[in-house]
Amino acid sequence: MIALPTALTIGQARQVLAGLESAIAQTAAPCIDAAALVTLDSAAIAVLLQCRRSARAAGKALVIANPPPKLVELARLYGVDGLLG
C-alpha cells in the first residue's frame, strides 16, 4: 500500500505527486492509503486524479483506500467522487 502524507495541499502537491507516480510505476496493483491525510485542499484531488491517469496509462487500476471525510466531501464537490470508489 502506498501511504499519503498527513498534509496534501498546493504546497506539497508536486513533491507528493512525484513520489506517488514513482510508487505506482513500481507496483503491479497500486493502492493509495489516504488514512493519514488530515490537511488537504483541492490539490489533493488533482494529485489523485493524475495518479489515476498515470495508473490507467500503465494498464493498472488504482484503488484509493481509507479516504477521510474531507477528501470524500471535496471529491463530491468537484464531481469526481467515482475516484474514491
Contacts in CASP RR format, 6 or more apart in sequence:
PFRMAT RR
TARGET T0000
AUTHOR 0000-0000-0000
METHOD contacts of the structure
MODEL  1
MIALPTALTIGQARQVLAGLESAIAQTAAPCIDAAALVTLDSAAIAVLLQ
CRRSARAAGKALVIANPPPKLVELARLYGVDGLLG
1 31 0 8 1.000
1 32 0 8 1.000
1 33 0 8 1.000
1 65 0 8 1.000
2 20 0 8 1.000
2 23 0 8 1.000
2 24 0 8 1.000
2 27 0 8 1.000
2 30 0 8 1.000
2 31 0 8 1.000
2 32 0 8 1.000
2 33 0 8 1.000
3 32 0 8 1.000
3 33 0 8 1.000
3 35 0 8 1.000
3 36 0 8 1.000
4 16 0 8 1.000
4 20 0 8 1.000
4 32 0 8 1.000
4 33 0 8 1.000
4 34 0 8 1.000
4 35 0 8 1.000
4 36 0 8 1.000
4 37 0 8 1.000
4 44 0 8 1.000
5 12 0 8 1.000
5 16 0 8 1.000
5 36 0 8 1.000
5 37 0 8 1.000
6 36 0 8 1.000
6 37 0 8 1.000
6 38 0 8 1.000
6 39 0 8 1.000
7 37 0 8 1.000
7 38 0 8 1.000
7 39 0 8 1.000
7 40 0 8 1.000
8 16 0 8 1.000
8 37 0 8 1.000
8 39 0 8 1.000
8 40 0 8 1.000
8 41 0 8 1.000
8 43 0 8 1.000
8 44 0 8 1.000
8 47 0 8 1.000
9 39 0 8 1.000
9 40 0 8 1.000
9 41 0 8 1.000
9 43 0 8 1.000
9 44 0 8 1.000
10 41 0 8 1.000
10 43 0 8 1.000
11 43 0 8 1.000
12 43 0 8 1.000
13 43 0 8 1.000
13 44 0 8 1.000
13 46 0 8 1.000
13 47 0 8 1.000
16 47 0 8 1.000
17 47 0 8 1.000
17 50 0 8 1.000
17 51 0 8 1.000
20 32 0 8 1.000
20 47 0 8 1.000
20 51 0 8 1.000
21 50 0 8 1.000
21 51 0 8 1.000
21 54 0 8 1.000
23 30 0 8 1.000
24 30 0 8 1.000
24 51 0 8 1.000
24 54 0 8 1.000
24 55 0 8 1.000
24 58 0 8 1.000
24 60 0 8 1.000
24 62 0 8 1.000
25 54 0 8 1.000
25 58 0 8 1.000
27 60 0 8 1.000
28 60 0 8 1.000
29 60 0 8 1.000
29 61 0 8 1.000
29 63 0 8 1.000
30 51 0 8 1.000
30 55 0 8 1.000
30 60 0 8 1.000
30 62 0 8 1.000
30 63 0 8 1.000
31 62 0 8 1.000
31 63 0 8 1.000
31 64 0 8 1.000
31 65 0 8 1.000
32 48 0 8 1.000
32 51 0 8 1.000
32 62 0 8 1.000
32 63 0 8 1.000
32 64 0 8 1.000
32 65 0 8 1.000
33 65 0 8 1.000
33 66 0 8 1.000
34 64 0 8 1.000
34 65 0 8 1.000
34 66 0 8 1.000
34 67 0 8 1.000
34 68 0 8 1.000
34 71 0 8 1.000
35 65 0 8 1.000
35 66 0 8 1.000
35 68 0 8 1.000
37 44 0 8 1.000
37 67 0 8 1.000
37 68 0 8 1.000
37 71 0 8 1.000
38 68 0 8 1.000
40 68 0 8 1.000
40 70 0 8 1.000
40 71 0 8 1.000
40 74 0 8 1.000
41 74 0 8 1.000
42 74 0 8 1.000
42 78 0 8 1.000
44 71 0 8 1.000
44 74 0 8 1.000
45 71 0 8 1.000
45 74 0 8 1.000
45 75 0 8 1.000
45 78 0 8 1.000
45 80 0 8 1.000
45 83 0 8 1.000
48 64 0 8 1.000
48 83 0 8 1.000
49 80 0 8 1.000
49 83 0 8 1.000
51 62 0 8 1.000
52 62 0 8 1.000
52 83 0 8 1.000
55 61 0 8 1.000
55 62 0 8 1.000
56 62 0 8 1.000
63 85 0 8 1.000
64 83 0 8 1.000
64 84 0 8 1.000
64 85 0 8 1.000
67 75 0 8 1.000
67 84 0 8 1.000
71 84 0 8 1.000
72 81 0 8 1.000
72 84 0 8 1.000
75 81 0 8 1.000
75 82 0 8 1.000
75 83 0 8 1.000
75 84 0 8 1.000
END
